[in-house]
Amino acid sequence: MLGIVVFTINTLAPENPLNKLPGGFMMMAFYLLIVCMLTHSILSTLWPDAPIAHSDELAGANLAWSSPLEPLRLPGKSKLGDPRVLSAGLLMVMCALYWIFR
């Protein structure tokens, strides 16, 4: 919603202060990312998940990993579904794309 508001303001009023920010529209996306991350962090700190009565109900705590490396410790359904293999494949693709488009 915030992105739509900023786009509309910049389109309808091109001389507004938002268009004077250094970096142009590409930096505007970065600034919107920072605002969204701060909003998410503040709101999730102010209103954490309420405790649930039944353990089979899905809640935020059940949907999140305990650490960022936990997905790499989970076994995959097959050899190609192993998160370590998928992570290595993604890293190789990203390196190849960097080398092609540098």
Secondary structure as GFF3:
##gff-version 3
##sequence-region A 1 102
A	DSSP	alpha_helix	2	12	.	.	.	ID=ss1
A	DSSP	three_ten_helix	17	20	.	.	.	ID=ss2
A	DSSP	alpha_helix	24	46	.	.	.	ID=ss3
A	DSSP	alpha_helix	60	63	.	.	.	ID=ss4
A	DSSP	alpha_helix	70	73	.	.	.	ID=ss5
A	DSSP	alpha_helix	83	101	.	.	.	ID=ss6
###
